[in-house]
């Protein structure tokens, strides 16, 4: 069963086509990662799916409701957790929760029972009477998640849910997201942490308003199989500049003393080792190791970003 399905969905702002012919499917009970650089169309897409922005073209269904004609039903079926802390900083955790519960018509004992359940789950029971603005970044996000879940939505949109959160708190939040997913809640997550995208069941890459790739992280990484060679070098900056000048090299990135060389086509290390070594050594760099590398989603993301610049 699909919780999101769009066909040729688009949104224009004057001459700007922010989202173009978007065909997207998200299954019930999965974590879908929505990736792309700033300005790629991610936020515009989410606003349309949440019923906050009318599409200019195409169609879309969210939790069985038409995004053009059933916006209120979509709002009742979905939750939203914003990138920036969107709760009221001068209100306590309890007061924030009661406010959002009231928006969905949940009051009295039902509200208190739901608060007890969710505050225990996100581990903020001891912060009930603390002003939201006084919470740490991780606790703010957990409170925001509790408020987004107050009405037991089928689908939750999370926009950069771990931005500004330390690694230990990020792990706790992702543990919560997996628990929700196993219980049947679908999650639509945007993130700039590419290691987090690896945790998603499926991911989609937006670029220039278009969905240019979709699949499991494993499927997408295969696009770069055999195209990355790593070199451990001295004088890494000089070597990087020299290697970028080679005609068959798309780009070179630097990670400490290691360089990652991206080729346009799958390339055997043995066939390019001498060429790479010679280019690095021509600028006084010493190469101590050359080997192939398994691609990551970050590598793929950078590959797409390079393509956008070339266009």
C-alpha positions as CSV (number, residue, x, y, z in Angstrom):
1,X,0.0,0.0,0.0
2,X,1.2,3.5,-0.9
3,X,1.0,6.4,1.5
4,X,2.3,8.8,-1.1
5,X,1.8,8.7,-4.8
6,X,2.3,11.6,-7.2
7,X,2.0,11.7,-11.0
8,X,3.6,14.5,-13.0
9,X,3.3,16.8,-9.9
10,X,4.6,20.3,-10.5
11,X,4.8,23.7,-8.9
12,X,5.8,26.9,-10.6
13,X,6.4,30.4,-9.1
14,X,6.1,32.7,-12.1
15,X,8.8,31.6,-14.5
16,X,10.5,29.4,-11.9
17,X,9.6,25.7,-12.1
18,X,10.4,24.6,-8.5
19,X,9.1,21.1,-9.0
20,X,8.8,19.4,-12.4
21,X,6.8,16.3,-13.4
22,X,7.4,14.5,-10.0
23,X,6.5,10.8,-10.0
24,X,7.0,9.6,-6.5
25,X,5.8,6.5,-4.5
26,X,6.3,5.9,-0.8
27,X,5.2,2.6,0.8
28,X,3.4,2.3,4.1
29,X,5.7,1.5,6.9
30,X,8.9,2.6,5.3
31,X,11.4,5.3,6.0
32,X,11.9,7.3,2.8
33,X,14.9,9.7,2.6
34,X,14.4,12.8,0.4
35,X,17.8,14.2,-0.6
36,X,19.1,17.1,-2.6
37,X,21.0,20.4,-2.4
38,X,19.4,23.6,-1.3
39,X,17.0,24.9,-3.9
40,X,16.4,21.4,-5.4
41,X,12.6,21.5,-4.7
42,X,12.4,19.4,-1.5
43,X,10.6,22.0,0.6
44,X,8.2,22.9,-2.1
45,X,7.4,19.2,-2.6
46,X,6.8,18.7,1.1
47,X,4.5,21.7,1.3
48,X,2.4,20.3,-1.6
49,X,2.2,16.8,0.0
50,X,1.2,18.3,3.4
51,X,-1.6,20.3,1.7
52,X,0.0,23.6,2.5
53,X,0.7,24.6,-1.1
54,X,-1.5,23.9,-4.2
55,X,0.2,22.2,-7.1
56,X,0.4,23.9,-10.5
57,X,0.1,20.7,-12.4
58,X,-0.2,16.9,-11.9
59,X,-1.8,14.9,-9.2
60,X,-1.0,13.6,-5.8
61,X,-2.4,11.3,-3.1
62,X,-1.3,11.2,0.5
63,X,-2.8,8.6,2.9
64,X,-5.5,8.1,0.3
65,X,-6.5,11.7,0.1
66,X,-6.1,14.0,-2.9
67,X,-3.7,16.8,-2.2
68,X,-5.7,19.3,-4.3
69,X,-9.2,18.7,-2.7
70,X,-8.7,17.0,0.7
71,X,-6.2,19.1,2.5
72,X,-7.9,19.0,5.9
73,X,-8.0,15.2,5.7
74,X,-4.3,15.1,4.9
75,X,-3.5,17.3,7.9
76,X,-5.4,14.9,10.2
77,X,-3.6,11.9,8.7
78,X,0.0,13.3,8.8
79,X,2.4,14.9,11.3
80,X,5.1,17.4,10.6
81,X,8.4,18.1,12.4
82,X,10.1,21.2,11.1
83,X,13.8,21.7,10.6
84,X,14.0,24.7,12.9
85,X,12.5,24.3,16.4
86,X,8.9,25.4,15.8
87,X,7.4,25.0,19.2
88,X,6.8,27.9,21.7
89,X,10.0,28.5,23.7
90,X,8.3,30.3,26.6
91,X,5.8,27.4,27.1
92,X,6.7,24.3,29.1
93,X,6.9,20.9,27.4
94,X,3.5,20.1,28.8
95,X,2.0,23.3,27.6
96,X,3.3,22.9,24.1
97,X,1.9,19.4,23.9
98,X,-1.5,20.4,25.2
99,X,-1.6,23.2,22.6
100,X,-0.9,20.8,19.7
101,X,-3.3,18.2,21.1
102,X,-6.0,20.9,21.1
103,X,-5.4,21.7,17.5
104,X,-6.4,18.1,16.7
105,X,-9.3,18.1,19.2
106,X,-7.6,16.0,21.8
107,X,-8.4,17.3,25.4
108,X,-8.8,16.2,29.0
109,X,-8.0,12.7,30.0
110,X,-7.3,11.6,26.4
111,X,-4.6,14.3,26.1
112,X,-3.1,13.4,29.4
113,X,-2.9,9.7,28.6
114,X,-1.3,10.5,25.2
115,X,1.2,12.8,26.8
116,X,2.1,10.2,29.4
117,X,2.6,7.7,26.6
118,X,4.7,9.8,24.3
119,X,6.8,11.6,26.9
120,X,7.8,8.3,28.3
121,X,8.6,7.0,24.8
122,X,10.8,10.0,23.9
123,X,12.3,10.1,27.4
124,X,11.4,13.7,28.4
125,X,9.1,12.9,31.4
126,X,11.6,14.7,33.7
127,X,11.3,17.9,31.5
128,X,7.6,18.3,31.6
129,X,7.7,21.7,33.4
130,X,10.8,22.9,31.7
131,X,10.3,25.7,29.2
132,X,10.9,24.4,25.7
133,X,13.5,27.1,25.0
134,X,15.6,25.9,27.9
135,X,15.9,22.3,26.5
136,X,19.0,21.0,24.8
137,X,18.9,20.5,21.0
138,X,18.3,16.8,21.3
139,X,15.5,17.2,23.8
140,X,13.9,19.9,21.7
141,X,13.7,17.5,18.8
142,X,12.3,14.8,21.0
143,X,9.6,17.2,22.2
144,X,8.8,18.2,18.7
145,X,8.5,14.6,17.6
146,X,6.1,13.9,20.5
147,X,4.0,16.9,19.4
148,X,4.0,15.7,15.8
149,X,2.7,12.3,16.9
150,X,0.0,13.5,19.2
151,X,-2.9,12.5,16.9
152,X,-1.4,9.1,15.9
153,X,-0.7,10.0,12.2
154,X,-0.2,7.4,9.5
155,X,2.6,9.4,8.0
156,X,5.1,11.9,9.5
157,X,7.2,14.4,7.6
158,X,10.5,15.2,9.2
159,X,12.5,18.1,7.8
160,X,16.2,17.8,8.9
161,X,15.1,16.2,12.2
162,X,18.7,15.9,13.6
163,X,20.1,19.2,12.5
164,X,22.3,20.6,15.3
165,X,21.9,17.5,17.4
166,X,25.0,15.8,18.9
167,X,25.7,12.2,17.7
168,X,24.4,10.4,20.7
169,X,21.1,12.2,20.5
170,X,20.9,11.6,16.8
171,X,21.2,7.8,17.5
172,X,18.4,8.0,20.1
173,X,16.2,9.8,17.7
174,X,16.8,7.3,14.9
175,X,16.1,4.5,17.3
176,X,12.7,6.1,17.9
177,X,12.1,6.5,14.2
178,X,12.8,2.8,13.6
179,X,10.4,1.8,16.4
180,X,7.7,3.9,14.8
181,X,8.3,2.4,11.4
182,X,8.1,-1.1,12.8
183,X,4.7,-0.2,14.2
184,X,3.5,0.9,10.8
185,X,4.1,4.6,10.8
186,X,5.5,5.8,7.5
187,X,8.3,8.4,7.7
188,X,9.4,10.9,5.0
189,X,12.7,12.4,6.0
190,X,14.9,15.1,4.5
191,X,18.5,15.2,5.7
192,X,21.9,16.6,4.8
193,X,23.6,13.9,6.8
194,X,24.4,11.3,4.1
195,X,25.2,8.6,6.7
196,X,21.6,9.0,7.9
197,X,20.3,8.6,4.4
198,X,22.0,5.1,4.5
199,X,19.6,4.2,7.3
200,X,16.5,4.8,5.1
201,X,14.7,1.9,3.3
202,X,14.5,4.0,0.1
203,X,15.9,7.3,-1.0
204,X,15.2,9.8,-3.7
205,X,17.5,12.5,-5.1
206,X,16.0,15.8,-6.2
207,X,18.0,18.1,-8.4
208,X,16.8,21.2,-10.2
209,X,13.2,20.4,-9.3
210,X,13.3,16.9,-10.7
211,X,13.6,13.5,-9.1
212,X,16.7,12.2,-10.8
213,X,17.2,8.9,-8.9
214,X,15.2,6.6,-6.6
215,X,15.9,3.3,-5.0
216,X,17.5,1.6,-2.0
217,X,20.8,3.0,-0.8
218,X,22.5,-0.2,-2.1
219,X,20.9,0.1,-5.5
220,X,21.9,3.7,-5.9
221,X,25.5,3.2,-4.8
222,X,26.0,0.8,-7.7
223,X,25.9,3.7,-10.1
224,X,29.5,4.5,-9.0
225,X,30.8,0.9,-8.8
226,X,34.4,0.8,-10.0
227,X,34.5,4.5,-10.6
228,X,36.4,5.6,-7.4
229,X,40.1,5.2,-6.7
230,X,41.7,6.3,-3.5
231,X,45.3,7.5,-3.1
232,X,47.1,8.1,0.2
233,X,49.5,10.9,-0.5
234,X,51.7,13.7,0.9
235,X,51.1,17.3,-0.3
236,X,47.4,16.4,-0.7
237,X,46.3,19.8,-2.1
238,X,49.0,19.9,-4.8
239,X,48.3,16.3,-5.8
240,X,44.5,17.0,-5.9
241,X,45.0,19.9,-8.3
242,X,47.3,17.8,-10.5
243,X,45.0,14.8,-10.7
244,X,42.0,17.0,-11.6
245,X,43.8,17.9,-14.8
246,X,43.8,14.3,-16.1
247,X,41.5,14.0,-19.1
248,X,39.6,10.9,-17.8
249,X,39.1,12.2,-14.2
250,X,35.7,13.8,-13.3
251,X,36.7,15.2,-9.9
252,X,39.0,14.6,-6.9
253,X,38.0,15.2,-3.3
254,X,40.3,15.3,-0.3
255,X,39.9,13.5,3.1
256,X,42.9,14.2,5.2
257,X,45.9,12.6,3.5
258,X,43.6,10.5,1.2
259,X,42.3,11.6,-2.2
260,X,39.3,10.1,-3.9
261,X,39.5,10.2,-7.7
262,X,36.2,9.9,-9.6
263,X,36.2,8.5,-13.1
264,X,33.5,9.0,-15.7
265,X,33.4,5.2,-16.4
266,X,34.3,2.1,-14.4
267,X,38.1,1.9,-14.3
268,X,40.4,-0.8,-13.1
269,X,43.0,0.4,-10.6
270,X,45.8,-1.4,-12.5
271,X,45.0,0.5,-15.7
272,X,45.4,3.9,-14.1
273,X,47.8,3.4,-11.3
274,X,50.9,4.6,-13.2
275,X,49.1,7.6,-14.6
276,X,47.8,8.7,-11.2
277,X,51.1,8.1,-9.5
278,X,52.9,10.1,-12.2
279,X,50.5,13.1,-11.9
280,X,50.9,13.2,-8.1
281,X,54.6,12.9,-8.2
282,X,54.9,15.6,-10.8
283,X,54.1,18.1,-8.0
284,X,56.4,16.6,-5.4
285,X,53.7,14.4,-3.8
286,X,54.6,10.9,-2.5
287,X,52.0,8.2,-3.1
288,X,52.0,5.4,-0.5
289,X,48.9,3.6,-1.4
290,X,46.4,3.3,-4.3
291,X,43.2,1.1,-4.1
292,X,39.6,1.0,-5.3
293,X,36.8,2.2,-3.0
294,X,33.3,1.2,-2.3
295,X,31.0,4.2,-3.1
296,X,28.9,5.9,-0.5
297,X,25.7,7.9,-0.8
298,X,27.8,11.0,-0.1
299,X,30.0,10.1,-3.2
300,X,26.8,9.8,-5.2
301,X,25.4,13.1,-3.9
302,X,28.6,14.9,-4.9
303,X,28.5,13.2,-8.3
304,X,25.0,14.6,-8.9
305,X,26.0,18.0,-7.6
306,X,28.9,18.1,-10.0
307,X,26.5,17.3,-12.8
308,X,24.2,20.2,-11.8
309,X,27.2,22.6,-12.0
310,X,28.2,21.2,-15.4
311,X,24.6,21.9,-16.7
